[in-house]
Amino acid sequence: MIATDSLDRLFAEAADQDAQPLWTMMEAVVPPHPQPKAVPHVWRYAALRPLLERAGNLVTAKDAERRVLQLINPALASPHTTDTLFAGLQLILPGEVARAHRHVAFALRFIVEGEAAYTAVGGEKVTMHRGDVILTPSWQFHDHGHEGERPMVWLDGLDLPVYQFFPANFAQQYGDERFPSEPGPAESHLRYPWADMQARLEADDGPYAFAEYVHRQTGGPLSRTIGAAAERLAGGASSPTRRETAGVVYHVYKGRGATTVGNTLLEWEKGDTFCVPSWMPYRHEAAKNTYLFRYDDRPVLEAIGAYRAEASAS
Ligand code: 1HN
């Protein structure tokens, strides 16, 4: 042994070999509970809608490929809305086409405003209505077009941050602007109408209701990475306090209220989008009748045996 050996000397020489002691950083590497980097945050539609409109004047869908304002977590960078989820608001104007491409990343869309735009997914043309959830499964060619009269806005939910950890995301352009498509069946596995979800939430006559979207083909969550649900709160009602290892993006379909996430109060109204990071206790309170749409990374966590949730009625 070197007579004057010391831990400092060992650490310096280990660093020269691109090695580091674990024992000085055990808690940071294996923390006692989840430590999301994302912070709770609200993106306000009243502030973002005019910016989208200006983007509509300044860049065409053709030039942008996708005219999306990314909703980036203040503690993180693109493409992170939470540690594992991406959210963005996409605008398409009458007559535009957002050209066909495909990627490994999964996307869902929640329609925020407008009528008569469509998204064509893997040859199936799906018309979009407010409140619908439309799926773009992994590696399916998809283009968006607009045959209506007014601007159309939707929330894009993707699993992009997952591919920051697993560099397995490929993307490809299709040779033409549009991938050939035809209208699909009324009960398409790609489209989940708001009216069906609202009816499920109304069927529960309590002041608070929660219902998960179920994939029409698999009977499971909407994809292997992202699951979705909706919640109804009567005016004055609150949800149970919950926490879960999933990160969640919420969108306010209708109503007004606030969500307490850890020590942060997030006030929201129709059109706003907000996020709840992993394992932070959260509870909604509605000031008037409210419907919330949400998506989360629960399917990935279930796949790796890491989903945990707790609820307390309060
Ligand atoms: C994308 O391809 C779409 O296809 C939307 O509409 C949002 C955000 C990041 C990367 C790709 C779309 C996206 C996206």
Boltz pocket constraint, residues with backbone or C-beta under 6 A from the ligand:
constraints:
  - pocket:
      binder: B
      contacts: [[A, 66], [A, 68], [A, 88], [A, 90], [A, 107], [A, 142], [A, 156], [A, 158], [A, 160]]
      max_distance: 6.0
